[in-house]
Amino acid sequence: MLNLDWKPNKASSKALYLQIADYIKFKISTAEWPVGFVIPPQRELSKLFNVNRSTLVSALDELKAEGLLEGNGKGGTKIINNISQLLNNIQPNWQSYIEEGIHMPNFKTIKQINDLEFKSDYIRLSTGEASPEMFPQEKMSVVLNEVTKSMKNLGYEGPKGMLYLREQISKYLNTFGIKAPASSILIVSGALQAIQLITIGLLQQGATVFLEDPSYMYSLQTFQSLGMRRSGIPIDEEGIKASLIPEYKKKNNSSILYTIPNFQNPTGTVMSQNRRQELMKVCQKEKLPIIEDDVYRELWIDTPPPKPIKSIDKTGLVLYVGSVSKTLSPGLRIGWIVGPEPVIERLSDIKMQTDYGSSSLSQLTVAKWIETGLYFDHIETLRKQLSLRRQVTLEVLQKYFSEIATWNIPSGGYYVWVTLKYKIGMYKLFNEACRIGILLYPGYIYDSNFNYSLRISYSYAPIEELQQGLYKLSKLIKKLINSKDT
Ligand SMILES: Cc1ncc(COP(=O)(O)O)c(C=O)c1O
């Protein structure tokens, strides 16, 4: 759905259809709506402009007569000329550039969520982020004060990132069994950049990446855009089924395995200690490196998860990825990769060619958070709040969803993975939920096998909204189950 902040002035003496035609001409003349762009359907536009359909059709007819628009009905109405192009035919066809760019666009549903999340009146059961209520404002002021005092300059840092931060991370990783000197740590702009660097720096085009099915990495186009394939391996309550790897490997030219062992996105699963050991053994035998994405590690509610796979890695098989996005703030954009030094050197070289390093201000800030210990105090508080939110969510689910769905009880993290007992149209559910102001991640964005599942995030919405949103969602699902046309 397009976001328009303009409406025709009904009090003006100028006809509404001419006001609309002028507005669209303005969009075309500034190339905000470039040649080749298909404008939204008439029904949607008349709603956005708050006019009846015949007024809109008159405006579009006017623009067609001027040679700016073409078509209607099924294929949509397209912009075929820019105003200046009508004069001297000079505008590039941005639409074809957009379609031919190397990186694939996001899935339509995700793009829709990304756009709608920033409109104020939605209940965000979609967002994988700590609620603004949980942001540690006071502690952040203390830390920023420290940062101001010790800030010497904010120049470029070395290729692996700020040494002071790498030293802090090295000590921190040691607390859960990862022995990594600062030289084998690379600072990145969030875990997602870590995955991108690993993909472009170490994998060949056409290679296959093994991953959990479903996985966060199915909701993005990172691997495919770079010419790699994904091969999903089933999971059970102990995590990825490691015993299947040799068989899958025979069928695929696989290069690496990507796993989220703790409070997995989207299912919330925690890989058991035994499974971690089994996975390590199998991957060692198959010479299959592992990307261990551990961004949710600290968010345990009941008991700490087992130690990272990296902590039992004696042969340098595991590239360990973490960040402060889920604990402290995703806006700082700070994460890290731990791996064998030659790999870290290679990735740091690409990082330099990509952005010359992550924000020095953010690096210094995170280093202070860790060094002062405030990071760990904050995580303790966060866990208590997550525990309360989980309890509320499970209570609401029990009350309103028992007849229509099943779900896991997450022992940490942000998500409950809810699976419906009935087959209903999930696109319809998603769209209807948006219409009543609720955003969520439907399972189909991960894989068609998970069509009837939903990822519900309990970390973001204020608690009352969380309760209200889930109640309204249960009513909507029941309505769709009972209606014949889903
Ligand atoms: C498993 C996983 N990895 C990485 C990320 C992205 O993290 P970052 O903000 O550190 O790039 C997310 C965000 O949702 C995630 O769920």
The ligand as a Tripos MOL2 file, in Angstrom:
@<TRIPOS>MOLECULE
LIG
   16    16     1     0     0
SMALL
NO_CHARGES

@<TRIPOS>ATOM
      1 C1         18.7520  -14.9050   13.8140 C.3       1 LIG1
      2 C2         19.0170  -13.4810   13.4900 C.ar      1 LIG1
      3 N1         20.2290  -13.1300   13.0510 N.ar      1 LIG1
      4 C3         20.5110  -11.8510   12.7460 C.ar      1 LIG1
      5 C4         19.5630  -10.8600   12.8670 C.ar      1 LIG1
      6 C5         19.9400   -9.4650   12.5230 C.3       1 LIG1
      7 O1         20.6830   -8.9420   13.5720 O.3       1 LIG1
      8 P1         21.4460   -7.5610   13.5120 P.3       1 LIG1
      9 O2         20.4530   -6.4830   13.8380 O.co2     1 LIG1
     10 O3         22.5170   -7.6800   14.5340 O.co2     1 LIG1
     11 O4         21.9900   -7.3970   12.1300 O.co2     1 LIG1
     12 C6         18.2790  -11.1880   13.2970 C.ar      1 LIG1
     13 C7         17.2340  -10.1690   13.3980 C.2       1 LIG1
     14 O5         16.0570  -10.4160   13.5220 O.2       1 LIG1
     15 C8         17.9970  -12.5370   13.6220 C.ar      1 LIG1
     16 O6         16.7960  -12.9210   14.0580 O.3       1 LIG1
@<TRIPOS>BOND
     1     1     2 1
     2     2     3 ar
     3     2    15 ar
     4     3     4 ar
     5     4     5 ar
     6     5     6 1
     7     5    12 ar
     8     6     7 1
     9     7     8 1
    10     8     9 2
    11     8    10 1
    12     8    11 1
    13    12    13 1
    14    12    15 ar
    15    13    14 2
    16    15    16 1
@<TRIPOS>SUBSTRUCTURE
     1 LIG1         1 GROUP 0 **** ****
